[in-house]
Amino acid sequence: SIGIESYFRKRLIAELSTQADLVLFALEEAPDKPRDQFNSFVKRIAQGGNFRVTLIASDGKVLYDSDVLPNELSRVENHLQRPEVQDALQKGSGFHTRRSATVGADFLYVAKRVDSAISTKNKNLENLKFVRLSLHLEEFQKVINEIRFNIFLAGFFVLLLVLGVSLIVSRLISKPIVDIARSVEAIRAGNLDTRIPTISHD
């Protein structure tokens, strides 16, 4: 069970990392819109991918967040020291799992460093340094619980099948022995006409 959860977590991280590249590509191709329209654009990307999108400046300031209203962004904590952001700064990408102080829920975070000069195409993305995607772990846990249930269900049916086959084989093996024992008892009781049934040549 732990192995399955670890496997799917790695798959999820890899998938979010790929999605981050696609989000970055979409941002690079996005026209230079007014701030409120661009925020709606980021929100649509997040809704389409069923994840949360956070765009972070080089100094750690949150430029956009699909789960935070534009007028509340100024109150969001600086993200530069977030573990996944620090890993992205040093290695190009990073991930971490924790409870979000901003929205109060458990998330898996994957951050990617932006190395291209994206700000030259879109004023909304000036100083953009990190694209971070995050997924609510409640959804992840639902999938894991469903997999666990399916494994348990499959195991239960396999157990029933094995027990059924074992019972049939046991009866096939024991029936001749029981027949022989009954015939022997009949002979011992004086019924010398009793014949022991022969059903195999072993």
C-alpha positions as MATLAB code, in Angstrom:
seq = 'SIGIESYFRKRLIAELSTQADLVLFALEEAPDKPRDQFNSFVKRIAQGGNFRVTLIASDGKVLYDSDVLPNELSRVENHLQRPEVQDALQKGSGFHTRRSATVGADFLYVAKRVDSAISTKNKNLENLKFVRLSLHLEEFQKVINEIRFNIFLAGFFVLLLVLGVSLIVSRLISKPIVDIARSVEAIRAGNLDTRIPTISHD';
ca = [
       0.000    0.000    0.000;
       2.830    2.398    0.877;
       4.632    1.372   -2.326;
       1.538    2.137   -4.399;
       1.136    5.560   -2.786;
       4.827    6.349   -3.382;
       4.575    5.245   -7.020;
       1.520    7.381   -7.744;
       3.019   10.359   -5.923;
       6.089   10.169   -8.198;
       3.832    9.880  -11.243;
       1.835   12.892  -10.059;
       4.985   14.969   -9.544;
       6.215   14.074  -13.039;
       2.814   14.951  -14.526;
       2.628   18.309  -12.720;
       6.172   19.073  -13.876;
       5.143   18.466  -17.497;
       1.996   20.547  -17.000;
       4.136   23.395  -15.634;
       6.049   23.457  -18.929;
       2.751   23.615  -20.838;
       1.477   26.427  -18.614;
       4.691   28.347  -19.236;
       4.268   27.873  -22.984;
       0.657   29.137  -22.771;
       1.813   32.190  -20.800;
       4.517   32.945  -23.338;
       1.925   32.939  -26.122;
      -0.679   34.925  -24.166;
      -1.384   38.459  -25.454;
      -0.606   41.445  -23.257;
      -3.987   41.917  -21.563;
      -5.122   44.211  -18.745;
      -4.311   42.782  -15.302;
      -7.855   41.636  -14.443;
      -8.262   39.890  -17.817;
      -4.869   38.226  -17.462;
      -5.865   36.999  -13.997;
      -8.986   35.404  -15.538;
      -6.730   33.801  -18.168;
      -4.533   32.245  -15.438;
      -7.651   31.043  -13.623;
      -8.975   29.358  -16.790;
      -5.662   27.538  -17.231;
      -5.896   26.274  -13.650;
      -9.497   25.156  -14.049;
      -8.677   23.391  -17.327;
      -5.872   21.410  -15.697;
      -7.670   20.919  -12.360;
      -4.715   22.347  -10.442;
      -3.708   25.591   -8.764;
      -1.359   27.976  -10.605;
       0.937   30.408   -8.784;
       3.224   32.809  -10.645;
       6.120   34.046   -8.510;
       8.568   36.892   -9.117;
      12.349   36.620   -8.705;
      12.105   38.294   -5.272;
       9.432   35.789   -4.096;
       6.448   38.095   -4.527;
       3.313   36.312   -5.781;
       2.257   37.922   -9.051;
      -0.811   35.763   -9.696;
      -2.545   32.876   -7.957;
      -5.577   31.099   -9.361;
      -6.949   30.507   -5.832;
      -6.452   34.074   -4.587;
      -8.428   37.148   -5.615;
      -6.284   39.880   -7.259;
      -7.068   42.414   -4.521;
      -5.852   39.957   -1.855;
      -2.476   39.143   -3.459;
      -0.724   41.900   -1.512;
      -1.494   40.006    1.715;
       0.018   36.726    0.491;
       3.336   35.855    2.165;
       6.570   36.045    0.210;
       7.219   32.652   -1.428;
      10.964   32.830   -2.005;
      11.787   30.609    0.986;
       9.221   27.941    0.128;
      11.088   24.581   -0.148;
       9.912   23.847   -3.693;
      10.821   27.387   -4.819;
      14.298   27.124   -3.295;
      14.820   23.757   -5.031;
      13.641   25.273   -8.309;
      16.007   28.210   -7.833;
      18.985   25.877   -7.356;
      18.094   22.891   -9.543;
      15.522   24.181  -12.025;
      12.579   22.370  -10.429;
      11.378   21.285   -7.009;
       8.450   19.741   -5.155;
       7.096   19.666   -1.626;
       4.010   18.563    0.296;
       2.505   20.689    3.053;
      -0.503   22.640    4.272;
      -1.051   25.940    2.457;
      -1.031   28.950    4.786;
      -2.863   30.928    2.089;
      -5.912   28.704    1.518;
      -5.685   26.354    4.546;
      -5.527   22.984    2.751;
      -2.935   20.250    2.081;
      -1.218   20.530   -1.308;
       1.474   18.892   -3.394;
       3.573   21.694   -4.907;
       5.753   21.507   -8.029;
       7.769   24.606   -8.999;
       9.718   25.314  -12.189;
      12.290   28.062  -12.704;
      11.666   30.384  -15.663;
      14.926   31.006  -17.489;
      13.579   32.661  -20.663;
      12.900   36.377  -20.997;
       9.123   35.992  -20.916;
       8.534   39.502  -19.521;
       9.487   41.098  -22.844;
       6.261   39.752  -24.405;
       3.837   40.394  -21.583;
       3.981   43.232  -19.055;
       1.891   41.153  -16.639;
       4.818   38.779  -16.297;
       7.595   41.216  -15.537;
      10.076   39.664  -13.088;
       8.396   36.259  -13.411;
      10.886   33.671  -12.157;
       8.828   30.659  -11.052;
       5.737   28.844  -12.265;
       4.295   26.704   -9.505;
       1.488   24.184   -9.845;
      -0.178   22.541   -6.904;
      -2.773   19.854   -6.446;
      -5.164   19.459   -3.547;
      -4.103   16.252   -1.778;
      -7.725   15.424   -1.000;
      -8.121   14.467   -4.680;
      -4.894   12.439   -4.552;
      -6.048   10.647   -1.390;
      -9.395    9.830   -3.022;
      -7.551    8.101   -5.884;
      -5.282    6.192   -3.456;
      -8.274    5.101   -1.355;
     -10.077    3.940   -4.496;
      -7.023    1.921   -5.566;
      -6.742    0.388   -2.083;
     -10.417   -0.558   -2.150;
     -10.087   -2.144   -5.610;
      -7.025   -4.119   -4.476;
      -8.900   -5.303   -1.372;
     -11.938   -6.238   -3.472;
      -9.807   -8.118   -6.022;
      -7.935   -9.883   -3.195;
     -11.222  -10.884   -1.574;
     -12.565  -12.420   -4.796;
      -9.246  -14.197   -5.459;
      -9.392  -15.622   -1.926;
     -12.941  -16.873   -2.505;
     -11.845  -18.427   -5.806;
      -8.846  -20.147   -4.200;
     -11.018  -21.467   -1.361;
     -13.592  -22.759   -3.852;
     -10.988  -24.501   -6.016;
      -9.273  -25.914   -2.908;
     -12.586  -27.323   -1.665;
     -13.330  -28.973   -5.036;
      -9.822  -30.466   -5.315;
      -9.984  -31.633   -1.713;
     -13.265  -33.431   -2.345;
     -11.958  -35.002   -5.548;
      -8.934  -36.330   -3.650;
     -10.737  -37.405   -0.471;
     -13.820  -39.038   -2.059;
     -11.964  -42.151   -3.357;
     -10.282  -42.556    0.011;
     -13.637  -42.319    1.806;
     -15.145  -44.881   -0.643;
     -12.247  -47.288   -0.014;
     -12.609  -46.864    3.754;
     -16.342  -47.642    3.572;
     -15.706  -50.719    1.445;
     -13.058  -51.962    3.901;
     -15.480  -51.459    6.791;
     -18.152  -53.418    4.925;
     -15.705  -56.300    4.309;
     -14.638  -56.295    7.966;
     -18.319  -56.471    8.906;
     -18.578  -59.744    6.967;
     -19.926  -58.522    3.633;
     -17.367  -60.343    1.478;
     -19.185  -59.523   -1.767;
     -18.191  -55.855   -1.404;
     -15.836  -54.622   -4.097;
     -13.506  -51.686   -3.715;
     -14.142  -49.263   -6.629;
     -11.166  -48.692   -8.900;
     -11.161  -45.224  -10.421;
      -7.511  -44.770  -11.403;
      -4.364  -46.656  -12.241;
      -2.069  -44.948   -9.699;
];
